[in-house]
Amino acid sequence: MFLRSRSVLWLLAVFALPVHAETFALAPLPYAYDALAPVIGADTMQIHHGRHHQAYVDNLNKAVAAEPGLANRSLEELIGNLAAVPETQRNAVRNNGGGHWNHTFFWASMTAPSASGAPAPELMAAIERDFGSFDAFKTAFNAAGASRFGSGWVWLVADSEGQLKIISTPNQDNPLMDIAPERGTPLLGNDVWEHAYYLNYQNRRPDYLAAWWQVVNWSAVSARFAALKP
């Protein structure tokens, strides 16, 4: 069994918090704001986490408070069954619940460049099986992120048969949502909204995508893959 990294334990703790109206909260990052430099600078991380992510949390709490029937649902229950969210708050939960989940997952998917590591052997074997090679996987992942028009995310997911796939979603949608054209269990995700990279890379999204591999927390990604086993 793969040892779970600090980021994986942090992610599990965050998503395990009891959820009631007005209790979604922004957790501190599992590392310092400057830990990802020079790939992603401290200024970007402070704004991205402290302002953008905080806004998603605040707006999600407002949406949940407006519909008492949503008060006891977990974040995964909310975004995984948007059809059950009253129409008056559905878009707010979709956008802000998705934003909260996506960013929490994103922070735990990264670590300092010196700690990035490599995929565990079983994950590497699955990547090579489904994409041909690790380099081919990264090329396809980068291409999906670069071609996402406007804002969104690019994901590595495992489908219900255990096959690895690359999925791109718009805005704050993710592969857990019941509205997603293609669903799967996220193993890795990269944020391609401009606020994720603009201070460091301006309009050069492909440069950001190429550099981002230096801060991928492969221990966390490998632990997610290992957790798929029955």
Backbone torsions as a table, in degrees:
resi	resn	phi	psi	omega
1	MET	NA	139.4	-179.6
2	PHE	-74.1	140.9	174.0
3	LEU	-72.4	135.6	-179.6
4	ARG	-84.9	134.9	-179.8
5	SER	-76.5	168.6	176.4
6	ARG	-56.5	-38.6	-178.8
7	SER	-66.8	-37.1	179.2
8	VAL	-67.2	-43.8	178.4
9	LEU	-62.5	-39.4	177.2
10	TRP	-62.6	-44.1	-179.4
11	LEU	-62.5	-44.8	179.8
12	LEU	-63.4	-39.6	179.5
13	ALA	-65.0	-41.1	-179.7
14	VAL	-63.8	-46.9	-176.9
15	PHE	-75.4	-13.8	179.7
16	ALA	-90.2	-6.2	-179.5
17	LEU	-60.8	141.1	176.1
18	PRO	-61.6	141.7	-175.3
19	VAL	-116.7	120.1	172.9
20	HIS	-137.0	168.6	-179.5
21	ALA	-54.6	136.2	177.3
22	GLU	69.7	15.6	-179.6
23	THR	-116.4	5.0	169.5
24	PHE	-66.3	133.9	-174.4
25	ALA	-137.2	152.1	176.3
26	LEU	-85.4	117.0	177.9
27	ALA	-80.4	149.1	172.9
28	PRO	-61.1	154.9	174.8
29	LEU	-63.4	152.4	177.6
30	PRO	-81.2	12.5	179.0
31	TYR	-157.9	170.4	180.0
32	ALA	-70.3	156.6	-179.5
33	TYR	-60.0	-28.8	-178.5
34	ASP	-95.3	8.9	-173.7
35	ALA	-66.7	-26.5	-175.4
36	LEU	-94.0	-1.6	178.9
37	ALA	-66.2	148.3	3.8
38	PRO	-87.9	3.0	-177.7
39	VAL	-65.7	-48.7	174.5
40	ILE	-130.3	121.1	-174.2
41	GLY	-77.4	163.5	-178.7
42	ALA	-61.6	-38.2	179.6
43	ASP	-60.3	-45.1	177.9
44	THR	-61.0	-44.9	-177.7
45	MET	-65.6	-40.1	179.5
46	GLN	-63.5	-44.2	179.5
47	ILE	-70.3	-43.6	-176.5
48	HIS	-64.1	-47.7	-178.0
49	HIS	-78.7	-51.5	-171.8
50	GLY	-76.7	-22.5	-179.2
51	ARG	-111.8	-58.5	-177.0
52	HIS	-65.3	-52.4	-179.0
53	HIS	-64.4	-41.0	178.7
54	GLN	-59.0	-39.1	179.5
55	ALA	-63.7	-38.9	177.3
56	TYR	-62.8	-42.4	179.2
57	VAL	-63.2	-47.5	-178.7
58	ASP	-60.8	-44.6	-177.8
59	ASN	-72.1	-31.0	174.3
60	LEU	-65.1	-43.6	178.3
61	ASN	-60.1	-39.1	178.1
62	LYS	-63.9	-42.3	-179.4
63	ALA	-65.2	-43.0	-179.8
64	VAL	-67.4	-39.6	179.7
65	ALA	-64.6	-27.1	-178.6
66	ALA	-76.1	-14.9	-179.4
67	GLU	-130.2	96.0	-175.9
68	PRO	-53.3	-29.0	-179.2
69	GLY	-67.5	-12.6	-179.9
70	LEU	-92.3	-5.6	-166.7
71	ALA	-59.9	-35.3	-173.9
72	ASN	-103.0	14.3	-179.3
73	ARG	-91.1	139.8	176.1
74	SER	-72.2	166.6	178.5
75	LEU	-60.6	-42.1	179.4
76	GLU	-65.6	-36.1	177.2
77	GLU	-66.0	-38.4	-179.7
78	LEU	-65.3	-52.5	-174.1
79	ILE	-80.0	-22.8	-179.7
80	GLY	-81.8	-12.4	179.9
81	ASN	-140.3	61.4	-179.2
82	LEU	-63.8	-25.7	178.8
83	ALA	-61.6	-24.7	-179.8
84	ALA	-88.9	-4.9	177.5
85	VAL	-84.4	129.8	179.0
86	PRO	-51.8	142.0	-173.7
87	GLU	-57.4	-30.7	-178.4
88	THR	-61.8	-27.4	-177.4
89	GLN	-118.9	4.2	-172.8
90	ARG	-62.5	-47.3	-179.5
91	ASN	-65.2	-37.4	179.0
92	ALA	-64.8	-41.3	178.2
93	VAL	-69.6	-40.8	178.1
94	ARG	-58.5	-51.1	-175.3
95	ASN	-72.4	-45.9	-174.1
96	ASN	-87.2	-35.0	172.6
97	GLY	-66.2	-41.6	175.0
98	GLY	-62.3	-43.0	179.3
99	GLY	-61.5	-40.0	179.7
100	HIS	-67.9	-47.3	-179.3
101	TRP	-64.1	-47.8	-175.7
102	ASN	-59.6	-44.9	-177.1
103	HIS	-71.2	-37.8	176.7
104	THR	-60.1	-42.8	177.4
105	PHE	-65.5	-41.1	-178.6
106	PHE	-61.5	-47.8	-179.3
107	TRP	-59.0	-41.1	-178.2
108	ALA	-74.4	-11.2	178.7
109	SER	-87.0	-2.1	-175.8
110	MET	-124.2	160.2	178.3
111	THR	-158.3	173.4	178.9
112	ALA	-59.0	146.5	-179.5
113	PRO	-52.5	-35.2	-178.1
114	SER	-69.7	-16.1	-177.2
115	ALA	-111.6	7.9	-174.1
116	SER	-60.3	-46.5	177.2
117	GLY	72.2	-149.7	-177.2
118	ALA	-145.5	159.7	176.8
119	PRO	-58.5	142.4	174.0
120	ALA	-61.9	156.2	-174.7
121	PRO	-52.5	-42.7	-178.3
122	GLU	-67.2	-39.1	177.0
123	LEU	-67.6	-42.5	178.8
124	MET	-60.1	-40.6	179.0
125	ALA	-62.9	-39.2	179.1
126	ALA	-68.4	-39.2	177.0
127	ILE	-62.1	-46.3	-179.7
128	GLU	-66.2	-35.0	178.0
129	ARG	-64.3	-43.8	-171.1
130	ASP	-95.0	-16.2	-178.9
131	PHE	-124.3	-7.4	178.7
132	GLY	97.7	-42.6	178.0
133	SER	-163.7	164.6	177.9
134	PHE	-64.9	-41.3	178.5
135	ASP	-63.8	-39.7	178.5
136	ALA	-64.5	-37.8	176.3
137	PHE	-61.3	-49.0	-178.9
138	LYS	-62.8	-38.7	178.1
139	THR	-62.1	-44.7	-179.9
140	ALA	-67.3	-39.1	179.1
141	PHE	-64.3	-45.7	178.6
142	ASN	-62.5	-40.8	-179.7
143	ALA	-64.0	-39.8	178.3
144	ALA	-65.1	-39.2	178.0
145	GLY	-69.2	-40.5	-178.6
146	ALA	-68.8	-31.9	-176.2
147	SER	-89.4	-4.7	176.3
148	ARG	-66.5	112.5	-177.7
149	PHE	-72.3	130.8	-179.4
150	GLY	72.4	-135.8	-174.4
151	SER	-103.1	151.7	177.5
152	GLY	166.2	-157.4	-174.4
153	TRP	-139.7	157.0	171.4
154	VAL	-125.6	136.9	-170.3
155	TRP	-129.6	147.3	161.0
156	LEU	-102.5	122.4	-178.5
157	VAL	-128.1	160.6	169.0
158	ALA	-108.3	128.1	178.9
159	ASP	-82.1	-176.5	-175.0
160	SER	-65.4	-18.1	177.9
161	GLU	-95.5	-0.1	-179.5
162	GLY	88.4	3.5	178.0
163	GLN	-78.2	140.2	177.8
164	LEU	-86.5	137.4	-179.6
165	LYS	-140.3	157.2	173.7
166	ILE	-105.7	127.6	-178.9
167	ILE	-127.9	139.9	173.8
168	SER	-114.8	135.2	179.9
169	THR	-125.4	149.0	179.2
170	PRO	-83.0	156.4	171.8
171	ASN	52.8	-123.5	177.9
172	GLN	-111.1	23.6	173.8
173	ASP	-69.9	158.2	175.2
174	ASN	-148.5	168.8	-173.9
175	PRO	-71.9	-3.9	175.9
176	LEU	-84.5	-17.2	-173.3
177	MET	-72.9	142.6	178.6
178	ASP	-68.0	-15.5	178.2
179	ILE	-89.1	-7.1	-176.4
180	ALA	-66.6	132.1	177.8
181	PRO	-59.2	-33.0	178.7
182	GLU	-135.9	122.8	-175.4
183	ARG	-105.2	162.6	178.7
184	GLY	178.9	173.0	177.0
185	THR	-91.1	116.1	-178.2
186	PRO	-66.5	133.6	173.9
187	LEU	-110.0	-30.0	-177.7
188	LEU	-154.9	142.7	177.5
189	GLY	-147.2	141.8	177.0
190	ASN	-122.8	135.9	-179.1
191	ASP	-85.8	120.1	178.7
192	VAL	-111.7	19.3	166.2
193	TRP	-64.9	147.0	-177.4
194	GLU	-60.3	-32.4	-177.9
195	HIS	-65.9	-15.3	178.9
196	ALA	-75.0	-20.5	-172.1
197	TYR	-142.9	-7.7	-166.2
198	TYR	-65.0	-36.2	-179.5
199	LEU	-64.2	-29.8	-179.1
200	ASN	-94.9	-34.5	-170.2
201	TYR	-123.4	0.4	-176.0
202	GLN	50.6	-126.0	-177.3
203	ASN	-91.9	14.0	-175.3
204	ARG	-92.5	66.3	-178.9
205	ARG	-56.9	-42.6	178.8
206	PRO	-58.4	-34.6	177.9
207	ASP	-66.2	-41.1	176.6
208	TYR	-61.5	-46.6	-179.3
209	LEU	-60.6	-40.8	-179.6
210	ALA	-68.0	-39.5	-178.2
211	ALA	-74.6	-27.8	-172.5
212	TRP	-60.4	-27.6	179.9
213	TRP	-59.4	-22.5	-179.9
214	GLN	-68.3	-18.9	-178.1
215	VAL	-115.4	10.8	176.5
216	VAL	-68.9	132.0	178.9
217	ASN	-89.2	88.8	-175.0
218	TRP	-69.0	-22.6	174.0
219	SER	-64.6	-42.4	178.6
220	ALA	-67.1	-44.4	-179.4
221	VAL	-63.4	-42.2	179.5
222	SER	-64.3	-37.3	178.1
223	ALA	-66.2	-37.8	176.4
224	ARG	-63.0	-42.3	179.1
225	PHE	-64.4	-43.3	179.9
226	ALA	-63.0	-32.5	-178.9
227	ALA	-69.6	-12.6	178.1
228	LEU	-72.7	-19.5	-178.2
229	LYS	-67.0	139.1	179.3
230	PRO	-66.0	NA	NA
